[in-house]
Amino acid sequence: MAEPWFLAAKAVALPPAWLWFRWRFEHLERIPARGPALIACNHASYLDPIANAYAVVKAGRRPRFLAKDDLFEIPIVGRALAGAGQIPVSRGSGDRTPLATAERALAAGEVVLVYPEGTVTTRPDGLPMAGKTGTVRLALTLDIPITPMASWGSAAVWQKSGPGSLKPGRPVWVSVGEPIAPGERSRRAP
């Protein structure tokens, strides 16, 4: 993994975001300081990856995202994503390569962020749609908890319908929930 690409992406993306929005972060201590972390995020806006990455970086970790493969074909952006070790996903193809790559990253003690829906929500109320099974499969395969992360305020910025309000000072709130161990319940069942 080429660390210089991650450092360059961090230097280019985070300062403008930090200046443009009014950020509020809660419970970043719930992101493990070391070892594997599987973080499941809501996806209300195209701003969410920046908000989620910012939270993980503030917690002292390096984020890796599962991201749609179309992004990797955008000049410069795609090169930066690949160089920073992000994981391309060919949505709807049934290809298990992204999950295998995420498994290796988690087994190596990295932080992997996923959007269980696989896309920005299309619900008018901004709430999450039905999720796919990949997040839970990763957690069960590696016997690690899922750490939920939610962001609010980003939905008005940029949806599938196009850019929304880019008014400076818009509040964006990111909160990390208590880790959920999906395997615990099945181990306790009679």
Order of alpha helices (4+ residues) and beta strands (2+ residues): alpha-beta-beta-alpha-beta-alpha-beta-alpha-beta-alpha-beta-beta-beta-beta-alpha
